């Protein structure tokens, strides 16, 4: 369930918003005049979302490469190549 607070809470109850972000691990949506205006989240949540977005972008590139017919190697061959690099 989204956590929604009026934007004036930034000025009057910032520590409460911070605590919610850290305890719940969820962003807090701030409204102005009844409409969405800002989203506040903890740094940990932001970094998690950024990492997830980066992963999705990399998966998209991999799917495009796979569909384009780029030559591939098997998982077994990849592990062999990695081990050769590590233990060479």
Buried (B, 14 or more C-beta within 10 A) or exposed (E): EEBEBBBEBBEEBEEEBEEBBBEEEBBBBBBEEEEEEEEBBBEEBBEEEEEEEEEEEEEEEEEEEEEEEEEEEEEEEEEEEEEEEEEE
